[in-house]
């Protein structure tokens, strides 16, 4: 490869890396805001809801958190395999 081709390849790698990093940071912020909002709301209404509603909320947030963890592990494994 000549010098120009190598530079194009390096620029493409840098661009893809930047896009991936920014997308990952954006997703992390969205998840953080979502879970923070849920727990903030839960603290505000926990005295107003029944025990059954609180239990269902806890079950659903656990399912959500487990799904997030499994998805992130899958994404990490898939990205490592693709690279």
Secondary structure by P-SEA (a helix, b strand, c coil): ccaaaaaaaaaaaaaaaaaaaaaaaaaaaaaaaaaaaaaaaaaaccccccaaaaaaaaaaaaaaaaaaaaaaaaaaaaaaaac
